[in-house]
Amino acid sequence: MSQSSAVDEGRSGATETSTLDADERRELDRLRQEVATLRAGPPPGRRRIRWASLAAGVLIVLGCVGVPASVLAVWTHRQVADTDRFVATVSPVIQDPLVQSALTNRITAEVLARIDVQQIANEAIDALAAQGMRPQLVDRLHDLTGPLAAGVAGLVGDKVGQLVASPDFTAAWNRALQITHQQANAVLSGEAAAIAIKDGMVVLDLGPFIDAAKQHLVASGFGAAARIPEVHPTIDLFAARTLVRAQTAYNTLDAVATWLPWITLLLLVSGVYLARNRRRALLATGLGVVAGMLVLAAALMVARALLVGGVPAPGAAAAAQTFDILVRFLRDALRTLTVLGLVVALGAYLVGPSAGAVATRAAVDRGITGLRRGRVADALGAGPVGPFVHAHLRLLQGTALGLAVLTFVLLDQPTGLDILLLAFGLAIVLALIKFLDQAPDGPPPAGAPT
């Protein structure tokens, strides 16, 4: 720049400055100082890493990973480690028609294998023949032993089916479950190996059930059932190779069940607190919880396929029903946390600056303002309620949110429906607070449409 140009620019600046009032000159000086500060700062492209934001991201990711692990740990501790809870959970299995049919067929087959009705009939006919019965009658009686055996087989099947569906059998089933669960716990914890393993399969001893069927048949008038000796046939439950993996998973999950959920909650809360944009962090947390629950659901589907696939075809359907009943509380928790994650993510989205969120809030404000026009607004402004709500708006909104969270925490085994009802109730309360928000003897709050 030439000397004459500099002089001209200085004169021009002096002329412009002289035409500015005091406030404009102060604003111009402030802007020039900000420009100078920006020019003296680091060159663009070298953005400083905000370690708190990085730590927040790591904590949120770890927390979202810990959510499905916490669900599995708590379920293992409450449902698998506790015998009484396990019996209460699995007891309904015996009410399932597929399970009853599988047990009826297997017990009937075992009973008939120990009672050869056709052989008993033939021996009786031969004894009569030895005492002088006519040969023609003996031959005719021998021809009837086959249908007789079939009829007896049908009778045994009917009686066993009635027994399996009876309360007495349910009681025997529960006792067997209790013993089996205690044995399974011993196997999983490495303390003992009392549960039966046969041909690579973990099996259930049918001895107590066959003994119950024997007593029921004798009491029904089928005296030949008394010949059934004490036997212990088995029915396949699942592949024994899964026990090795189950031992490690069981010991790990049961050990961390008490403190892992609290550690997970602390990680998520700390991550949201450290984040630069806490709203986005909360949105990411909600979506992360949903993603974790989807992964857990996929894992349950894979586990079901593997366990049921390891059971022979005749018992596969019953094994599938047993698995579904056993993990039903785990699936309930999965659905509950999925809904919770979606509600949290939706709430974080609706308070954000996106076009959709702004349009939604504006529509709600217009609706509330439309209900609060004219005499309603005047009454709220003149009375004590509107000014009080206006003066304590944030406190009232925070209290409503805190009560909703506290209610969720105090619920015993909340469901997804409970969360939806809580979210709906919170939305109604917040809308009511917004409706009552009125400055004293003044128009609606600034920013509200008229």
SULGI-V992339 format. One record per residue. RES is the residue in three letters. PSI is psi in whole degrees, 0 to 359 (999 if undefined). D_LAST is the distance of its C-alpha to the last C-alpha in Angstrom with 1 decimal. Layout:
BEGIN
RES:PSI:D_LAST
RES:PSI:D_LAST
END
This chain:
BEGIN
MET:132:56.4
SER:163:59.0
GLN:321:59.6
SER:323:58.5
SER:318:55.2
ALA:319:54.5
VAL:316:55.3
ASP:318:53.1
GLU:322:50.1
GLY:318:50.8
ARG:318:50.8
SER:316:47.6
GLY:320:45.9
ALA:321:47.3
THR:317:46.1
GLU:321:42.5
THR:323:42.6
SER:337:43.9
THR:354:41.0
LEU:146:38.4
ASP:182:37.2
ALA:317:37.7
ASP:318:34.3
GLU:323:34.6
ARG:320:38.2
ARG:319:37.2
GLU:320:34.5
LEU:318:37.2
ASP:320:39.7
ARG:317:37.4
LEU:319:36.7
ARG:323:40.5
GLN:320:41.2
GLU:319:38.9
VAL:317:40.6
ALA:321:43.9
THR:318:43.0
LEU:321:41.9
ARG:328:45.1
ALA:350:47.2
GLY:179:45.7
PRO:150:47.2
PRO:151:47.4
PRO:150:44.8
GLY:344:45.8
ARG:74:47.1
ARG:132:44.2
ARG:140:45.1
ILE:125:45.1
ARG:102:42.9
TRP:330:45.2
ALA:320:42.6
SER:320:40.6
LEU:317:43.8
ALA:322:44.8
ALA:316:41.4
GLY:317:42.0
VAL:316:45.5
LEU:319:44.5
ILE:319:41.8
VAL:314:44.3
LEU:321:47.0
GLY:318:44.6
CYS:326:43.6
VAL:326:47.3
GLY:341:48.1
VAL:305:45.7
PRO:326:48.0
ALA:322:51.0
SER:319:49.7
VAL:315:49.1
LEU:320:52.7
ALA:313:54.1
VAL:318:52.5
TRP:317:53.5
THR:315:57.0
HIS:318:57.4
ARG:323:56.0
GLN:324:57.4
VAL:318:60.4
ALA:334:61.9
ASP:115:61.5
THR:314:64.1
ASP:317:62.6
ARG:321:59.2
PHE:316:60.9
VAL:318:62.9
ALA:328:59.8
THR:315:58.0
VAL:344:60.9
SER:322:62.4
PRO:349:60.3
VAL:321:62.1
ILE:343:65.1
GLN:350:63.0
ASP:131:62.1
PRO:323:64.4
LEU:318:65.1
VAL:317:66.3
GLN:319:68.3
SER:317:70.0
ALA:317:70.9
LEU:318:72.4
THR:313:74.2
ASN:318:75.8
ARG:316:76.9
ILE:320:78.3
THR:315:80.1
ALA:319:81.6
GLU:322:82.8
VAL:312:84.3
LEU:334:86.1
ALA:335:87.4
ARG:350:89.2
ILE:102:90.5
ASP:90:92.5
VAL:319:92.6
GLN:320:94.8
GLN:320:97.3
ILE:318:97.5
ALA:318:98.2
ASN:321:100.8
GLU:322:102.5
ALA:319:102.7
ILE:319:104.1
ASP:324:106.7
ALA:321:107.7
LEU:322:108.3
ALA:323:110.2
ALA:338:112.4
GLN:7:113.2
GLY:14:114.5
MET:145:111.6
ARG:140:112.5
PRO:322:111.4
GLN:320:109.7
LEU:324:107.4
VAL:316:106.8
ASP:318:105.7
ARG:321:103.3
LEU:322:101.8
HIS:325:101.3
ASP:336:99.4
LEU:354:97.0
THR:327:96.1
GLY:305:93.4
PRO:326:91.4
LEU:316:92.0
ALA:319:90.5
ALA:318:87.5
GLY:319:87.0
VAL:320:87.2
ALA:318:84.7
GLY:319:82.3
LEU:316:82.9
VAL:317:82.4
GLY:319:79.1
ASP:316:77.9
LYS:319:78.9
VAL:321:77.4
GLY:318:74.1
GLN:322:74.1
LEU:315:74.8
VAL:327:72.0
ALA:2:69.5
SER:158:70.8
PRO:328:69.4
ASP:319:72.7
PHE:323:72.1
THR:320:68.6
ALA:317:70.1
ALA:322:72.7
TRP:316:69.9
ASN:322:68.0
ARG:319:71.2
ALA:321:71.9
LEU:318:68.3
GLN:314:68.8
ILE:315:72.1
THR:320:70.9
HIS:319:67.8
GLN:320:69.9
GLN:319:72.2
ALA:321:69.4
ASN:320:68.0
ALA:319:71.5
VAL:312:71.7
LEU:322:68.3
SER:354:68.8
GLY:9:72.3
GLU:333:74.1
ALA:172:76.0
ALA:54:76.5
ALA:339:77.2
ILE:144:75.0
ALA:136:77.0
ILE:125:76.9
LYS:126:79.0
ASP:42:79.4
GLY:12:76.3
MET:143:74.1
VAL:128:72.7
VAL:155:74.0
LEU:129:73.6
ASP:122:76.8
LEU:4:77.3
GLY:311:80.3
PRO:327:78.5
PHE:321:77.1
ILE:322:80.4
ASP:320:82.1
ALA:320:79.5
ALA:321:80.2
LYS:312:84.0
GLN:322:83.8
HIS:320:81.6
LEU:319:84.0
VAL:318:87.0
ALA:336:85.4
SER:0:84.7
GLY:0:88.4
PHE:82:88.6
GLY:335:91.4
ALA:340:91.9
ALA:341:88.7
ALA:341:90.6
ARG:347:92.4
ILE:122:89.2
PRO:175:90.0
GLU:113:87.5
VAL:160:85.6
HIS:64:82.5
PRO:165:81.1
THR:160:77.8
ILE:135:74.6
ASP:137:72.7
LEU:303:69.4
PHE:169:68.5
ALA:135:70.2
ALA:337:72.0
ARG:340:71.1
THR:346:67.6
LEU:323:68.9
VAL:315:69.6
ARG:322:66.0
ALA:326:64.8
GLN:312:66.8
THR:313:65.1
ALA:318:61.6
TYR:308:62.3
ASN:321:63.6
THR:310:60.9
LEU:320:57.9
ASP:328:59.5
ALA:325:60.1
VAL:2:56.5
ALA:329:54.7
THR:317:54.2
TRP:342:52.7
LEU:316:51.4
PRO:322:48.0
TRP:321:47.4
ILE:318:48.4
THR:315:46.1
LEU:319:43.1
LEU:320:44.1
LEU:315:44.3
LEU:316:40.8
VAL:318:39.2
SER:320:41.1
GLY:317:40.2
VAL:321:36.5
TYR:321:36.9
LEU:344:38.9
ALA:145:36.7
ARG:315:34.9
ASN:96:31.9
ARG:330:31.8
ARG:314:29.1
ARG:323:31.3
ALA:320:34.3
LEU:321:32.7
LEU:316:31.9
ALA:324:35.5
THR:314:36.9
GLY:315:35.2
LEU:326:36.5
GLY:321:39.9
VAL:318:40.3
VAL:317:39.6
ALA:319:42.2
GLY:321:44.7
MET:325:44.4
LEU:321:45.0
VAL:318:48.1
LEU:320:49.3
ALA:318:48.9
ALA:321:50.9
ALA:321:53.5
LEU:322:53.9
MET:318:54.4
VAL:315:57.1
ALA:320:58.7
ARG:315:58.8
ALA:320:60.4
LEU:315:63.0
LEU:315:63.9
VAL:324:64.2
GLY:337:66.0
GLY:357:68.6
VAL:136:69.5
PRO:155:72.0
ALA:317:70.7
PRO:330:71.7
GLY:7:69.6
ALA:317:66.7
ALA:317:64.4
ALA:322:65.1
ALA:322:64.5
ALA:316:61.2
GLN:321:60.1
THR:316:61.4
PHE:316:59.5
ASP:319:56.2
ILE:321:56.7
LEU:322:57.7
VAL:15:54.6
ARG:325:52.1
PHE:327:50.7
LEU:319:50.4
ARG:326:48.4
ASP:316:46.2
ALA:323:45.5
LEU:313:44.9
ARG:321:42.3
THR:313:40.6
LEU:330:40.3
THR:314:39.2
VAL:319:36.2
LEU:315:35.6
GLY:319:35.7
LEU:320:33.3
VAL:316:30.8
VAL:315:31.1
ALA:319:30.8
LEU:318:27.7
GLY:317:26.0
ALA:326:27.0
TYR:318:25.8
LEU:337:22.3
VAL:5:21.7
GLY:180:23.1
PRO:6:21.9
SER:158:23.1
ALA:318:21.0
GLY:318:21.3
ALA:317:20.2
VAL:317:17.2
ALA:322:16.2
THR:314:16.9
ARG:321:15.0
ALA:320:11.8
ALA:319:12.5
VAL:317:13.1
ASP:319:10.0
ARG:319:8.0
GLY:316:10.7
ILE:318:10.7
THR:325:7.1
GLY:326:8.0
LEU:344:11.2
ARG:23:10.0
ARG:164:8.3
GLY:234:10.6
ARG:328:14.0
VAL:314:13.6
ALA:319:11.3
ASP:317:13.8
ALA:319:16.7
LEU:320:15.8
GLY:328:15.4
ALA:332:18.6
GLY:179:20.7
PRO:339:22.4
VAL:308:20.8
GLY:309:17.3
PRO:322:18.7
PHE:313:21.6
VAL:321:19.5
HIS:320:17.4
ALA:335:20.8
HIS:36:22.5
LEU:308:20.0
ARG:320:22.4
LEU:317:25.3
LEU:319:23.9
GLN:316:22.9
GLY:322:26.4
THR:318:28.1
ALA:316:26.6
LEU:318:27.8
GLY:320:31.1
LEU:323:31.8
ALA:316:31.2
VAL:317:33.7
LEU:320:36.1
THR:318:36.1
PHE:318:36.9
VAL:323:39.7
LEU:348:41.2
LEU:139:41.3
ASP:112:44.8
GLN:66:45.0
PRO:151:41.3
THR:172:40.7
GLY:324:38.1
LEU:321:36.7
ASP:318:36.4
ILE:318:34.4
LEU:319:32.0
LEU:320:31.5
LEU:316:30.9
ALA:319:28.3
PHE:317:26.6
GLY:320:26.8
LEU:318:25.5
ALA:320:22.4
ILE:316:21.8
VAL:317:22.4
LEU:321:20.0
ALA:322:17.2
LEU:318:18.2
ILE:318:18.2
LYS:322:14.6
PHE:321:13.6
LEU:349:15.7
ASP:106:14.5
GLN:125:13.2
ALA:151:14.5
PRO:123:16.9
ASP:38:15.8
GLY:178:12.7
PRO:173:8.9
PRO:162:7.9
PRO:152:10.0
ALA:140:9.9
GLY:344:9.1
ALA:137:6.5
PRO:150:3.8
THR:999:0.0
END
